[in-house]
């Protein structure tokens, strides 16, 4: 789940090097935050699905 969130963002950041309004290193924090949030959301979704599936 986290990769699905971060991959398009990472591709966009890589393509931004032509614009040069921010260095690519400046995008590491938002990319890592997006990965972390995507990982947490995915973990909660899997946990909720597992609980729902076991209760049936």
C-alpha distance matrix in Angstrom:
0.0 3.8 5.5 5.2 6.7 8.9 10.2 12.3 13.5 14.6 16.4 18.1 19.2 20.6 22.5 23.9 26.2 28.8 29.0 29.6 29.5 27.2 26.8 23.5 23.6 23.5 20.0 18.7 18.6 16.5 14.1 13.8 13.7 10.8 8.9 10.3 9.7 5.9 6.3 9.0 7.7 5.2 8.4 10.6 9.4 9.9 13.1 14.3 14.0 15.8 18.4 19.0 19.4 21.8 23.8 24.8
3.8 0.0 3.8 5.4 5.2 6.2 8.4 10.9 11.2 11.9 14.3 15.9 16.5 18.0 20.3 21.4 23.4 26.3 26.4 26.7 26.5 24.0 23.5 20.2 20.0 19.9 16.5 15.0 14.8 13.1 10.5 10.0 10.2 7.5 5.1 7.2 7.3 3.9 4.6 8.0 8.0 6.8 9.4 11.9 11.7 12.5 15.0 16.6 17.0 18.5 20.9 21.9 22.5 24.6 26.6 27.9
5.5 3.8 0.0 3.8 5.3 5.1 5.5 8.7 9.8 9.8 11.6 13.9 14.7 15.6 17.8 19.4 21.3 24.1 24.7 25.2 25.5 23.1 22.3 18.8 19.1 19.6 16.0 14.7 15.5 13.8 10.5 10.9 12.1 9.3 6.9 9.9 10.6 7.5 8.2 11.8 11.7 10.0 12.6 15.3 14.7 15.0 18.0 19.6 19.4 20.9 23.6 24.4 24.6 26.9 29.1 30.1
5.2 5.4 3.8 0.0 3.8 5.7 5.7 7.3 9.3 10.4 11.6 13.3 15.0 16.2 17.7 19.4 21.8 24.1 24.5 25.5 25.7 23.8 23.5 20.1 21.0 21.0 17.3 16.7 17.3 14.9 12.1 13.2 13.6 10.1 9.0 12.0 11.5 8.0 9.8 12.9 11.6 10.1 13.5 15.5 14.1 15.0 18.2 19.2 18.7 20.7 23.4 23.6 23.9 26.6 28.6 29.1
6.7 5.2 5.3 3.8 0.0 3.8 5.9 6.7 7.2 9.2 11.1 11.9 13.2 15.2 16.8 17.7 20.4 22.8 22.7 23.5 23.2 21.2 21.2 18.2 18.9 18.4 14.6 14.3 14.4 11.6 9.4 10.8 10.6 6.8 6.9 9.9 8.9 6.1 9.0 11.6 10.4 10.2 13.5 15.1 14.3 15.9 18.7 19.4 19.6 21.9 24.1 24.4 25.2 27.8 29.5 30.4
8.9 6.2 5.1 5.7 3.8 0.0 3.8 5.7 5.2 5.9 8.6 9.9 10.4 12.1 14.2 15.2 17.4 20.2 20.3 20.7 20.7 18.4 18.0 14.8 15.4 15.3 11.6 11.0 11.8 9.5 6.5 8.3 9.2 6.1 5.7 9.4 9.7 7.8 10.0 12.9 12.7 12.6 15.4 17.4 17.2 18.4 21.0 22.3 22.6 24.5 26.8 27.4 28.2 30.5 32.4 33.4
10.2 8.4 5.5 5.7 5.9 3.8 0.0 3.8 5.4 5.0 6.2 8.6 9.8 10.5 12.4 14.2 16.3 18.8 19.6 20.4 21.0 19.1 18.4 14.9 16.2 16.7 13.1 12.8 14.5 12.4 9.1 11.3 12.8 9.8 9.0 12.8 13.4 10.9 12.7 16.0 15.7 14.8 17.7 20.0 19.3 20.1 23.1 24.4 24.2 26.0 28.7 29.1 29.4 31.9 34.0 34.8
12.3 10.9 8.7 7.3 6.7 5.7 3.8 0.0 3.8 5.5 5.1 6.2 8.7 10.0 10.7 12.4 15.2 17.1 17.5 18.9 19.3 18.0 18.0 15.0 16.9 16.9 13.2 14.0 15.5 12.8 10.3 13.3 14.2 10.9 11.4 15.0 14.8 12.6 15.2 18.1 17.1 16.7 20.0 21.7 20.7 22.1 25.1 25.9 25.6 27.9 30.4 30.4 30.9 33.7 35.5 36.1
13.5 11.2 9.8 9.3 7.2 5.2 5.4 3.8 0.0 3.8 5.5 5.1 6.2 8.7 9.9 10.6 13.3 15.7 15.5 16.4 16.4 14.8 15.0 12.1 13.8 13.4 9.7 10.8 12.1 9.3 7.3 10.7 11.4 8.7 10.0 13.4 13.4 12.1 14.8 17.4 16.8 17.2 20.2 21.8 21.4 23.0 25.7 26.5 26.8 29.0 31.2 31.5 32.4 35.0 36.6 37.5
14.6 11.9 9.8 10.4 9.2 5.9 5.0 5.5 3.8 0.0 3.8 5.4 5.0 6.2 8.6 9.8 11.6 14.5 15.1 15.5 16.2 14.1 13.4 10.0 11.6 12.2 8.7 9.2 11.6 9.8 6.9 10.1 12.0 10.0 10.2 13.8 14.8 13.5 15.5 18.5 18.6 18.5 21.1 23.3 23.1 24.2 26.9 28.2 28.4 30.2 32.7 33.3 33.9 36.3 38.2 39.2
16.4 14.3 11.6 11.6 11.1 8.6 6.2 5.1 5.5 3.8 0.0 3.8 5.4 5.1 6.3 8.7 10.7 12.8 14.0 15.2 16.4 15.2 14.6 11.4 13.9 14.7 11.5 12.6 15.1 13.3 10.7 13.9 15.7 13.4 13.6 17.4 18.0 16.3 18.4 21.5 21.2 20.8 23.7 25.8 25.2 26.2 29.2 30.3 30.1 32.1 34.7 35.1 35.4 38.0 40.1 40.7
18.1 15.9 13.9 13.3 11.9 9.9 8.6 6.2 5.1 5.4 3.8 0.0 3.8 5.5 5.2 6.3 9.4 11.1 11.4 12.9 13.6 12.9 13.1 10.7 13.6 13.5 10.5 12.6 14.7 12.4 10.8 14.5 15.7 13.4 14.7 18.2 18.3 17.1 19.7 22.4 21.9 22.0 25.1 26.8 26.2 27.7 30.6 31.3 31.4 33.7 36.0 36.2 36.9 39.6 41.3 42.0
19.2 16.5 14.7 15.0 13.2 10.4 9.8 8.7 6.2 5.0 5.4 3.8 0.0 3.8 5.4 5.0 7.2 10.0 10.1 10.6 11.3 9.8 9.5 6.9 9.8 9.9 7.1 9.5 12.0 10.4 9.1 12.6 14.2 12.9 14.1 17.3 18.0 17.5 19.7 22.3 22.4 22.8 25.5 27.4 27.3 28.8 31.3 32.4 32.8 34.8 37.0 37.6 38.4 40.8 42.6 43.6
20.6 18.0 15.6 16.2 15.2 12.1 10.5 10.0 8.7 6.2 5.1 5.5 3.8 0.0 3.8 5.4 6.0 8.9 10.4 10.9 12.8 11.4 10.2 7.3 10.4 11.8 9.6 11.2 14.4 13.4 11.5 14.6 16.9 15.6 16.0 19.4 20.6 19.6 21.5 24.5 24.7 24.6 27.2 29.5 29.3 30.3 33.0 34.4 34.5 36.3 38.8 39.4 39.9 42.3 44.4 45.2
22.5 20.3 17.8 17.7 16.8 14.2 12.4 10.7 9.9 8.6 6.3 5.2 5.4 3.8 0.0 3.8 5.5 6.7 8.4 10.1 12.2 12.0 11.7 9.7 13.3 14.1 12.1 14.4 17.2 15.8 14.3 17.7 19.5 17.9 18.7 22.2 22.9 21.8 24.1 26.9 26.7 26.7 29.6 31.6 31.1 32.3 35.2 36.2 36.2 38.3 40.7 41.0 41.5 44.2 46.1 46.7
23.9 21.4 19.4 19.4 17.7 15.2 14.2 12.4 10.6 9.8 8.7 6.3 5.0 5.4 3.8 0.0 3.8 5.2 5.4 6.8 8.4 8.5 9.0 7.9 11.7 11.7 10.3 13.3 15.8 14.4 13.8 17.3 18.7 17.6 19.1 22.2 22.7 22.2 24.7 27.2 27.1 27.6 30.4 32.1 31.9 33.5 36.1 37.0 37.4 39.5 41.7 42.1 42.9 45.5 47.2 48.1
26.2 23.4 21.3 21.8 20.4 17.4 16.3 15.2 13.3 11.6 10.7 9.4 7.2 6.0 5.5 3.8 0.0 3.8 5.4 5.4 8.3 8.2 7.4 6.8 10.6 11.5 11.1 13.6 16.5 16.0 15.3 18.4 20.4 19.7 20.8 23.8 24.9 24.5 26.6 29.2 29.5 29.9 32.5 34.5 34.5 35.8 38.3 39.5 39.9 41.8 44.1 44.7 45.4 47.9 49.7 50.7
28.8 26.3 24.1 24.1 22.8 20.2 18.8 17.1 15.7 14.5 12.8 11.1 10.0 8.9 6.7 5.2 3.8 0.0 3.8 5.7 8.8 10.2 10.3 10.5 14.2 14.8 14.4 17.2 20.0 19.1 18.6 21.9 23.6 22.7 24.0 27.1 27.9 27.4 29.7 32.3 32.3 32.7 35.4 37.3 37.0 38.5 41.1 42.1 42.4 44.5 46.8 47.2 47.9 50.5 52.3 53.0
29.0 26.4 24.7 24.5 22.7 20.3 19.6 17.5 15.5 15.1 14.0 11.4 10.1 10.4 8.4 5.4 5.4 3.8 0.0 3.8 5.7 8.0 9.5 10.5 14.0 13.7 13.5 16.9 19.0 17.9 18.2 21.5 22.7 21.9 23.8 26.7 27.1 27.0 29.5 31.8 31.7 32.5 35.3 36.8 36.7 38.5 40.9 41.7 42.2 44.5 46.6 46.9 47.9 50.5 52.0 52.9
29.6 26.7 25.2 25.5 23.5 20.7 20.4 18.9 16.4 15.5 15.2 12.9 10.6 10.9 10.1 6.8 5.4 5.7 3.8 0.0 3.8 5.4 6.4 8.4 11.5 11.2 12.0 15.2 17.3 17.0 17.5 20.5 21.8 21.7 23.5 26.0 26.8 27.1 29.4 31.5 31.9 32.8 35.3 36.9 37.2 38.9 41.1 42.2 42.9 45.0 47.0 47.6 48.6 51.0 52.6 53.8
29.5 26.5 25.5 25.7 23.2 20.7 21.0 19.3 16.4 16.2 16.4 13.6 11.3 12.8 12.2 8.4 8.3 8.8 5.7 3.8 0.0 3.8 6.9 9.4 11.8 10.3 11.4 14.9 16.3 15.7 17.0 19.9 20.7 20.7 23.0 25.2 25.7 26.4 28.8 30.6 30.9 32.2 34.7 36.0 36.4 38.4 40.4 41.2 42.2 44.4 46.1 46.7 48.1 50.4 51.8 53.0
27.2 24.0 23.1 23.8 21.2 18.4 19.1 18.0 14.8 14.1 15.2 12.9 9.8 11.4 12.0 8.5 8.2 10.2 8.0 5.4 3.8 0.0 3.8 6.4 8.2 6.6 8.1 11.4 12.8 12.7 14.0 16.6 17.6 18.1 20.1 22.1 22.9 23.8 26.0 27.8 28.4 29.8 31.9 33.4 34.1 35.9 37.8 38.9 40.0 42.0 43.7 44.5 45.8 48.0 49.5 50.9
26.8 23.5 22.3 23.5 21.2 18.0 18.4 18.0 15.0 13.4 14.6 13.1 9.5 10.2 11.7 9.0 7.4 10.3 9.5 6.4 6.9 3.8 0.0 3.8 5.4 5.6 7.5 9.9 12.1 12.9 13.4 15.7 17.4 18.1 19.5 21.6 23.0 23.8 25.5 27.5 28.5 29.6 31.5 33.4 34.2 35.6 37.5 39.0 40.0 41.7 43.6 44.6 45.7 47.8 49.5 51.0
23.5 20.2 18.8 20.1 18.2 14.8 14.9 15.0 12.1 10.0 11.4 10.7 6.9 7.3 9.7 7.9 6.8 10.5 10.5 8.4 9.4 6.4 3.8 0.0 3.8 5.3 5.5 7.4 10.4 11.0 10.6 13.0 15.2 15.5 16.5 18.9 20.5 20.9 22.4 24.8 25.8 26.5 28.5 30.6 31.2 32.5 34.5 36.1 36.9 38.5 40.6 41.7 42.6 44.6 46.5 47.9
23.6 20.0 19.1 21.0 18.9 15.4 16.2 16.9 13.8 11.6 13.9 13.6 9.8 10.4 13.3 11.7 10.6 14.2 14.0 11.5 11.8 8.2 5.4 3.8 0.0 3.8 5.3 5.5 8.3 10.2 10.1 11.5 13.9 15.1 15.8 17.6 19.6 20.5 21.6 23.7 25.2 26.1 27.6 29.7 30.9 32.0 33.7 35.5 36.6 37.9 39.9 41.2 42.3 44.0 45.9 47.6
23.5 19.9 19.6 21.0 18.4 15.3 16.7 16.9 13.4 12.2 14.7 13.5 9.9 11.8 14.1 11.7 11.5 14.8 13.7 11.2 10.3 6.6 5.6 5.3 3.8 0.0 3.8 5.6 6.8 8.2 9.5 11.1 12.5 13.9 15.4 16.9 18.4 19.7 21.2 22.9 24.2 25.6 27.2 28.9 30.1 31.6 33.2 34.6 36.0 37.6 39.2 40.5 41.8 43.6 45.2 47.0
20.0 16.5 16.0 17.3 14.6 11.6 13.1 13.2 9.7 8.7 11.5 10.5 7.1 9.6 12.1 10.3 11.1 14.4 13.5 12.0 11.4 8.1 7.5 5.5 5.3 3.8 0.0 3.8 5.6 5.6 6.1 8.6 10.0 10.7 12.3 14.3 15.5 16.4 18.2 20.1 21.1 22.3 24.2 25.9 26.8 28.4 30.2 31.5 32.7 34.4 36.2 37.3 38.5 40.4 42.1 43.7
18.7 15.0 14.7 16.7 14.3 11.0 12.8 14.0 10.8 9.2 12.6 12.6 9.5 11.2 14.4 13.3 13.6 17.2 16.9 15.2 14.9 11.4 9.9 7.4 5.5 5.6 3.8 0.0 3.8 5.7 5.1 6.0 8.5 9.8 10.4 12.1 14.1 15.1 16.2 18.2 19.8 20.7 22.2 24.2 25.5 26.6 28.2 30.0 31.2 32.6 34.4 35.8 36.9 38.6 40.5 42.2
18.6 14.8 15.5 17.3 14.4 11.8 14.5 15.5 12.1 11.6 15.1 14.7 12.0 14.4 17.2 15.8 16.5 20.0 19.0 17.3 16.3 12.8 12.1 10.4 8.3 6.8 5.6 3.8 0.0 3.8 5.4 5.2 6.1 8.5 9.8 10.4 12.1 14.0 15.1 16.4 18.1 19.7 20.9 22.5 24.1 25.6 26.8 28.4 30.0 31.4 32.9 34.4 35.8 37.4 38.9 40.9
16.5 13.1 13.8 14.9 11.6 9.5 12.4 12.8 9.3 9.8 13.3 12.4 10.4 13.4 15.8 14.4 16.0 19.1 17.9 17.0 15.7 12.7 12.9 11.0 10.2 8.2 5.6 5.7 3.8 0.0 3.8 5.5 5.0 6.0 8.5 9.7 10.4 11.9 14.0 15.2 16.2 17.9 19.7 21.0 22.1 24.0 25.5 26.6 28.2 29.9 31.4 32.5 34.0 35.9 37.3 39.0
14.1 10.5 10.5 12.1 9.4 6.5 9.1 10.3 7.3 6.9 10.7 10.8 9.1 11.5 14.3 13.8 15.3 18.6 18.2 17.5 17.0 14.0 13.4 10.6 10.1 9.5 6.1 5.1 5.4 3.8 0.0 3.8 5.4 5.1 6.2 8.6 9.9 10.4 12.1 14.2 15.3 16.2 18.1 20.0 20.9 22.3 24.1 25.6 26.7 28.3 30.1 31.3 32.4 34.4 36.1 37.7
13.8 10.0 10.9 13.2 10.8 8.3 11.3 13.3 10.7 10.1 13.9 14.5 12.6 14.6 17.7 17.3 18.4 21.9 21.5 20.5 19.9 16.6 15.7 13.0 11.5 11.1 8.6 6.0 5.2 5.5 3.8 0.0 3.8 5.4 5.0 6.1 8.6 9.7 10.4 12.2 14.1 15.1 16.3 18.4 19.8 20.9 22.3 24.2 25.6 26.7 28.5 30.1 31.2 32.8 34.6 36.5
13.7 10.2 12.1 13.6 10.6 9.2 12.8 14.2 11.4 12.0 15.7 15.7 14.2 16.9 19.5 18.7 20.4 23.6 22.7 21.8 20.7 17.6 17.4 15.2 13.9 12.5 10.0 8.5 6.1 5.0 5.4 3.8 0.0 3.8 5.4 5.1 6.1 8.4 9.7 10.6 12.1 14.0 15.2 16.6 18.2 19.9 21.0 22.4 24.2 25.6 27.0 28.4 30.0 31.5 33.0 35.0
10.8 7.5 9.3 10.1 6.8 6.1 9.8 10.9 8.7 10.0 13.4 13.4 12.9 15.6 17.9 17.6 19.7 22.7 21.9 21.7 20.7 18.1 18.1 15.5 15.1 13.9 10.7 9.8 8.5 6.0 5.1 5.4 3.8 0.0 3.8 5.5 5.2 5.9 8.4 9.9 10.4 11.9 14.0 15.3 16.2 18.1 19.7 20.9 22.2 24.0 25.6 26.6 28.1 30.0 31.5 33.1
8.9 5.1 6.9 9.0 6.9 5.7 9.0 11.4 10.0 10.2 13.6 14.7 14.1 16.0 18.7 19.1 20.8 24.0 23.8 23.5 23.0 20.1 19.5 16.5 15.8 15.4 12.3 10.4 9.8 8.5 6.2 5.0 5.4 3.8 0.0 3.8 5.5 5.1 6.0 8.6 9.9 10.3 12.0 14.2 15.2 16.3 18.1 19.8 20.9 22.2 24.2 25.5 26.5 28.3 30.2 31.8
10.3 7.2 9.9 12.0 9.9 9.4 12.8 15.0 13.4 13.8 17.4 18.2 17.3 19.4 22.2 22.2 23.8 27.1 26.7 26.0 25.2 22.1 21.6 18.9 17.6 16.9 14.3 12.1 10.4 9.7 8.6 6.1 5.1 5.5 3.8 0.0 3.8 5.5 5.1 6.2 8.6 9.9 10.5 12.4 14.2 15.4 16.4 18.3 20.0 21.0 22.6 24.3 25.6 27.0 28.7 30.7
9.7 7.3 10.6 11.5 8.9 9.7 13.4 14.8 13.4 14.8 18.0 18.3 18.0 20.6 22.9 22.7 24.9 27.9 27.1 26.8 25.7 22.9 23.0 20.5 19.6 18.4 15.5 14.1 12.1 10.4 9.9 8.6 6.1 5.2 5.5 3.8 0.0 3.8 5.4 5.1 6.1 8.4 9.7 10.6 12.2 14.2 15.2 16.4 18.2 19.8 21.0 22.3 24.0 25.7 27.0 28.9
5.9 3.9 7.5 8.0 6.1 7.8 10.9 12.6 12.1 13.5 16.3 17.1 17.5 19.6 21.8 22.2 24.5 27.4 27.0 27.1 26.4 23.8 23.8 20.9 20.5 19.7 16.4 15.1 14.0 11.9 10.4 9.7 8.4 5.9 5.1 5.5 3.8 0.0 3.8 5.5 5.1 6.0 8.4 9.9 10.4 12.1 14.1 15.2 16.3 18.1 19.9 20.9 22.2 24.2 25.7 27.3
6.3 4.6 8.2 9.8 9.0 10.0 12.7 15.2 14.8 15.5 18.4 19.7 19.7 21.5 24.1 24.7 26.6 29.7 29.5 29.4 28.8 26.0 25.5 22.4 21.6 21.2 18.2 16.2 15.1 14.0 12.1 10.4 9.7 8.4 6.0 5.1 5.4 3.8 0.0 3.8 5.5 5.2 6.1 8.7 9.9 10.6 12.2 14.2 15.3 16.4 18.3 19.9 20.9 22.4 24.4 26.2
9.0 8.0 11.8 12.9 11.6 12.9 16.0 18.1 17.4 18.5 21.5 22.4 22.3 24.5 26.9 27.2 29.2 32.3 31.8 31.5 30.6 27.8 27.5 24.8 23.7 22.9 20.1 18.2 16.4 15.2 14.2 12.2 10.6 9.9 8.6 6.2 5.1 5.5 3.8 0.0 3.8 5.4 5.0 6.2 8.6 10.0 10.5 12.2 14.2 15.3 16.5 18.2 19.8 21.1 22.6 24.7
7.7 8.0 11.7 11.6 10.4 12.7 15.7 17.1 16.8 18.6 21.2 21.9 22.4 24.7 26.7 27.1 29.5 32.3 31.7 31.9 30.9 28.4 28.5 25.8 25.2 24.2 21.1 19.8 18.1 16.2 15.3 14.1 12.1 10.4 9.9 8.6 6.1 5.1 5.5 3.8 0.0 3.8 5.4 5.2 6.2 8.7 9.8 10.5 12.2 14.2 15.3 16.4 18.1 20.0 21.2 22.9
5.2 6.8 10.0 10.1 10.2 12.6 14.8 16.7 17.2 18.5 20.8 22.0 22.8 24.6 26.7 27.6 29.9 32.7 32.5 32.8 32.2 29.8 29.6 26.5 26.1 25.6 22.3 20.7 19.7 17.9 16.2 15.1 14.0 11.9 10.3 9.9 8.4 6.0 5.2 5.4 3.8 0.0 3.8 5.4 5.1 6.2 8.5 9.8 10.5 12.2 14.2 15.2 16.2 18.2 20.0 21.5
8.4 9.4 12.6 13.5 13.5 15.4 17.7 20.0 20.2 21.1 23.7 25.1 25.5 27.2 29.6 30.4 32.5 35.4 35.3 35.3 34.7 31.9 31.5 28.5 27.6 27.2 24.2 22.2 20.9 19.7 18.1 16.3 15.2 14.0 12.0 10.5 9.7 8.4 6.1 5.0 5.4 3.8 0.0 3.8 5.5 5.2 6.1 8.6 9.9 10.6 12.3 14.2 15.3 16.5 18.4 20.4
10.6 11.9 15.3 15.5 15.1 17.4 20.0 21.7 21.8 23.3 25.8 26.8 27.4 29.5 31.6 32.1 34.5 37.3 36.8 36.9 36.0 33.4 33.4 30.6 29.7 28.9 25.9 24.2 22.5 21.0 20.0 18.4 16.6 15.3 14.2 12.4 10.6 9.9 8.7 6.2 5.2 5.4 3.8 0.0 3.8 5.5 5.0 6.0 8.4 9.7 10.5 12.1 14.0 15.3 16.5 18.6
9.4 11.7 14.7 14.1 14.3 17.2 19.3 20.7 21.4 23.1 25.2 26.2 27.3 29.3 31.1 31.9 34.5 37.0 36.7 37.2 36.4 34.1 34.2 31.2 30.9 30.1 26.8 25.5 24.1 22.1 20.9 19.8 18.2 16.2 15.2 14.2 12.2 10.4 9.9 8.6 6.2 5.1 5.5 3.8 0.0 3.8 5.4 5.1 6.1 8.5 9.9 10.5 12.0 14.2 15.4 16.9
9.9 12.5 15.0 15.0 15.9 18.4 20.1 22.1 23.0 24.2 26.2 27.7 28.8 30.3 32.3 33.5 35.8 38.5 38.5 38.9 38.4 35.9 35.6 32.5 32.0 31.6 28.4 26.6 25.6 24.0 22.3 20.9 19.9 18.1 16.3 15.4 14.2 12.1 10.6 10.0 8.7 6.2 5.2 5.5 3.8 0.0 3.8 5.5 5.1 6.1 8.6 9.8 10.3 12.1 14.2 15.7
13.1 15.0 18.0 18.2 18.7 21.0 23.1 25.1 25.7 26.9 29.2 30.6 31.3 33.0 35.2 36.1 38.3 41.1 40.9 41.1 40.4 37.8 37.5 34.5 33.7 33.2 30.2 28.2 26.8 25.5 24.1 22.3 21.0 19.7 18.1 16.4 15.2 14.1 12.2 10.5 9.8 8.5 6.1 5.0 5.4 3.8 0.0 3.8 5.5 5.1 6.2 8.6 9.9 10.6 12.4 14.7
14.3 16.6 19.6 19.2 19.4 22.3 24.4 25.9 26.5 28.2 30.3 31.3 32.4 34.4 36.2 37.0 39.5 42.1 41.7 42.2 41.2 38.9 39.0 36.1 35.5 34.6 31.5 30.0 28.4 26.6 25.6 24.2 22.4 20.9 19.8 18.3 16.4 15.2 14.2 12.2 10.5 9.8 8.6 6.0 5.1 5.5 3.8 0.0 3.8 5.4 5.1 6.1 8.5 10.0 10.7 12.7
14.0 17.0 19.4 18.7 19.6 22.6 24.2 25.6 26.8 28.4 30.1 31.4 32.8 34.5 36.2 37.4 39.9 42.4 42.2 42.9 42.2 40.0 40.0 36.9 36.6 36.0 32.7 31.2 30.0 28.2 26.7 25.6 24.2 22.2 20.9 20.0 18.2 16.3 15.3 14.2 12.2 10.5 9.9 8.4 6.1 5.1 5.5 3.8 0.0 3.8 5.5 5.0 5.9 8.5 9.9 11.0
15.8 18.5 20.9 20.7 21.9 24.5 26.0 27.9 29.0 30.2 32.1 33.7 34.8 36.3 38.3 39.5 41.8 44.5 44.5 45.0 44.4 42.0 41.7 38.5 37.9 37.6 34.4 32.6 31.4 29.9 28.3 26.7 25.6 24.0 22.2 21.0 19.8 18.1 16.4 15.3 14.2 12.2 10.6 9.7 8.5 6.1 5.1 5.4 3.8 0.0 3.8 5.4 5.1 6.1 8.6 10.3
18.4 20.9 23.6 23.4 24.1 26.8 28.7 30.4 31.2 32.7 34.7 36.0 37.0 38.8 40.7 41.7 44.1 46.8 46.6 47.0 46.1 43.7 43.6 40.6 39.9 39.2 36.2 34.4 32.9 31.4 30.1 28.5 27.0 25.6 24.2 22.6 21.0 19.9 18.3 16.5 15.3 14.2 12.3 10.5 9.9 8.6 6.2 5.1 5.5 3.8 0.0 3.8 5.5 5.2 6.2 8.9
19.0 21.9 24.4 23.6 24.4 27.4 29.1 30.4 31.5 33.3 35.1 36.2 37.6 39.4 41.0 42.1 44.7 47.2 46.9 47.6 46.7 44.5 44.6 41.7 41.2 40.5 37.3 35.8 34.4 32.5 31.3 30.1 28.4 26.6 25.5 24.3 22.3 20.9 19.9 18.2 16.4 15.2 14.2 12.1 10.5 9.8 8.6 6.1 5.0 5.4 3.8 0.0 3.8 5.5 5.3 6.7
19.4 22.5 24.6 23.9 25.2 28.2 29.4 30.9 32.4 33.9 35.4 36.9 38.4 39.9 41.5 42.9 45.4 47.9 47.9 48.6 48.1 45.8 45.7 42.6 42.3 41.8 38.5 36.9 35.8 34.0 32.4 31.2 30.0 28.1 26.5 25.6 24.0 22.2 20.9 19.8 18.1 16.2 15.3 14.0 12.0 10.3 9.9 8.5 5.9 5.1 5.5 3.8 0.0 3.8 5.6 5.6
21.8 24.6 26.9 26.6 27.8 30.5 31.9 33.7 35.0 36.3 38.0 39.6 40.8 42.3 44.2 45.5 47.9 50.5 50.5 51.0 50.4 48.0 47.8 44.6 44.0 43.6 40.4 38.6 37.4 35.9 34.4 32.8 31.5 30.0 28.3 27.0 25.7 24.2 22.4 21.1 20.0 18.2 16.5 15.3 14.2 12.1 10.6 10.0 8.5 6.1 5.2 5.5 3.8 0.0 3.8 5.5
23.8 26.6 29.1 28.6 29.5 32.4 34.0 35.5 36.6 38.2 40.1 41.3 42.6 44.4 46.1 47.2 49.7 52.3 52.0 52.6 51.8 49.5 49.5 46.5 45.9 45.2 42.1 40.5 38.9 37.3 36.1 34.6 33.0 31.5 30.2 28.7 27.0 25.7 24.4 22.6 21.2 20.0 18.4 16.5 15.4 14.2 12.4 10.7 9.9 8.6 6.2 5.3 5.6 3.8 0.0 3.8
24.8 27.9 30.1 29.1 30.4 33.4 34.8 36.1 37.5 39.2 40.7 42.0 43.6 45.2 46.7 48.1 50.7 53.0 52.9 53.8 53.0 50.9 51.0 47.9 47.6 47.0 43.7 42.2 40.9 39.0 37.7 36.5 35.0 33.1 31.8 30.7 28.9 27.3 26.2 24.7 22.9 21.5 20.4 18.6 16.9 15.7 14.7 12.7 11.0 10.3 8.9 6.7 5.6 5.5 3.8 0.0
